[in-house]
Amino acid sequence: MMQLSVRLVPVGDTTLVIALTGELDSTTAPVLAAFLDPLPQSPVKYVVVAAGDLWFCDLNGLKQLSITHRALLEKGGHLAVAEAQPPLSRLIGLMTTQMQPGIPVYSSMPEALASTDVEVYETTAAPTPVPRHLPSLRGLAGKQSLAAAPRIRPSARLDPPRPQPVPVPQPPIIDQAKILAEQITHQRRVLTRQLDLLSETRLLLSSARERCGDSLTAMRASLTIAQSVANPTMWTRPVNPTADGHETDQCA
């Protein structure tokens, strides 16, 4: 079974980001419609669809996006698609040549938000660690000098660890495997249902053929009876008398 995850992220007074994950087709388009249909009656004027994790989109899903785009244009806004996969970008380009207005497509989220009411869109950078200094050590009395003592790297103890870049979350392979398994199960059920329908249709056709054969036999019998009633001379042989009084068969 196809799945679609929808996540709403308000980023401005009248701007809304919708992150889509999964597949958008005729079976999942109603899920997206439940989120998009109320937007024209709300203060939202700009919608940016984050399609980086949208694995598949067909004409039914694109039609739903186009409906919202036209409704927002009447309010002075628009719907844009950001970070779309190449197949989706090509599909939007083809649909733009067929119908207007076309949905704007941007390669990155900052470019898409630049066309909305969001003035600045910057990712939060990791804080830069401030270097710390070790306190100076006083001389120690005794035979062991400070120079002979093992040196310890200050950064190994007191400096905070450097922040590591946050990895971009990717769909877990287990979840992808579950989604594929559900899709296979759904397709198997559809094929089984179609095979059952074909079997029922074949039985109906066989029964109809038998009834047609019986009807044809009955019609032939009725035609024979009707011909015998309409022309009874077909079943008798006329006899003509001869001069000597004997009867001869006319057919002879």
N, C-alpha and C positions, 0 to 999 in steps of 0.2 A: 504494500500500500504506500502511495506517495505521501511524503510528509513535508510540511512547510512550517518553519519557525519565524514568527514575526516579533520584533522588538522595537518599541517606540522610545525615542530619545529626544525630548525637547531641548533645543539648543538656542532658542531665541524667543522673542515675544510672539512672533507669528511664524516661526520656522520649526519644522518637525523632521527629524531623521528617522527613517524606517529601515531597520536592518533586516534583510531577508536571508534565510538559510534553508537550503533544501531545493525543492522543485516546485515550480509554479506552472500548473496546467489546468485543465478543465475540472479536475477533482479537488485541487487546492485553491483555485481562484476564489470560491466563496469564503474561505478563511481570510484572505486578504481583503475581500470586499467588506467584511464585517468591520475592519479597521478604517478603510478608506471612505466608505459611503457617508459617515457622519462628518467628515472634515469640511466639506463645503458650507455646512451650517455652523461651523465653529470659527473662532478667531484665526485659525491657521490659514495662511496665504501661500506658504512655500513648503513643499515636501521634497526631501532629498532621499532617494531610495539607495541605500548602501547595498549594492548587488555583488560584492566581492565573493560572498559565499553562496550565491545563487547558482546552483549547478545546472539547472535547466529551466527554460521558459519557452512556452509555445504561444501561439496567436491568442489563445483564450486569456492567458495571463497578461499579455501585452495589451489586450483590449481593455482589461480592467484598469491598468495604469493610464491608458489614454483617456478613459472616461473621467477619471479624477483630474487629469491634466487640463482637459477642457473646462471642467467646473471651476478649477482654480484660476484659469485665465480670465474668466468672467469677473473674478474678485480682484484682478490685478496681480495675481501671483502666477505660479506655475509648479509643475512637478518635474523633477530632474532625476536622472539616473547617474550614479557615480560608481567607478571601479567595476564596470560591467565586464563580464567575460566576453571574449571575441565573438562567439556565436550570438549572444544577445545584442551586442553592438551592431552586427551585420543585420540582424532581424529588425532592429529599430530603424536602421538606415533604409532597408527595403520598404518598411511600412511608411516611412516619411515621404517617400516618392509617390505612394499610393494615396495617402490621405494627409490632410493638414488640420490643425497644426501639429508639427512633429515634436516628439519628446526630446529635450536637450540631453546630451550624454557628455559626461566629463570623466576624464581619466583618473582624477583624484578627488578626495572629499573636500580639501580646501578650495579647489576651483569651483566645485558645485556650490559650496556655501558662500562663495564670494558674490554670487548672483542673487543672494537672499538678503534679509535684513541683518545678518550676522556680520558685524564689521571686522572683527578679528577672530581668526580661528588658528590657534597655535596649540600644538601638543605640549603637554606639561613635561619639561625637561627634568632629568634627575638632578638633585641638588649637588653642587660641587663641594666636596669635602674641604674644610678649612684646615691647613696644616697646623699641627700642634708642636710646641717646643718642650723638650724635656727640661726640668729644673737642673741647674748646675749642682754638681756634687762637691762636697767639701773634701779636703784631704783627710785620709785616714792614718791614724798613728799606728805604728807597728812595722814589722819587717816587710810585710807584703805591701807593695806599692800599688797604686791605682792603675799604673800602666800595665802591670802584670795580670791584672784581673781580666777575665774574658769580656770582650765587648759585645753588647747586645744591641741589635738593630732597633732603634726607637720605633720605626714604623711597624715592627713585628708585634709590639705590645700596645702602643697608645694610638696609633693612627687608625681611624675607622676604616673598615673594608670599603673598597671601591664599589659603587653601585653597578650591578650588572644590568645590561639591557633587558628589558622585559620582552620575552618572546611573544610573537604574534600567535594568539590562540588558533589552533587548527582543529578541525573536527576529529575526534578520536577515531582510530581505525576500527575499534570495536563497534562504535555507533554506526559507522559507515557500513560495516558488515551486517549489522542488524537491519539497517534500512534496505540493503540489497536483498537480504533474505525475505523481508516483508514484501518487497516488490516482486520477487520470484513467486512467492506464495500467492500473491494477488493475481499475477498473470496465469498461474496454474489453475486457479479457480475460474478465471474467465474462460480459459481454453476448455476446461471440463464442462462448464455451462454451455459453451457453444457446441461441443460434441453431443451433449444430451439433446440440445435443440435439433441438431442434424439427424440424430436417431429418431426423434419423434416425427420430424418432417418426412423421413424416409418411410416410416410406418404409415403415415397418413397418405402418402403418395401410392404406396402399395395397395392400401384399402380402397382408395379412389379408383385405381386401375381395375381392381376386381369388380367394383360396382359398375364401372363403365362396360366391362366385358359382359356382365349379366344383362345390363340394359340393352346392349347391342344384340345379344341373342334373342331377348324378348321382342325387340323391334323387328328382327328378321322373321320371327314366327308370326307376329301380327301382320306383317306385310304379305306373307304367303296366304294367310287366311283372308285378308282383304282382297287379294287378287282373285282367289277362288270364288268369293261372293260376287265380285264385280263382273266376272266373265265365266259363267258356269259352262259354256260350250267348250272350254279348253279341256274339260275332263270327259267329254262324250265324243264318239266317232259317228258322224252322219252316215245313214244308209240310204241308197237310191235303188228303187225297183227296176228290173230289166224287162225286156219285152216278153220273155218267157215266164215272167212271174217270179223269178228268183231275185233275191235281194243281194246286192253287191255293195261292198265297202267302197265309199267315195274316195278314200285315200288310195285304193288300189288303182 
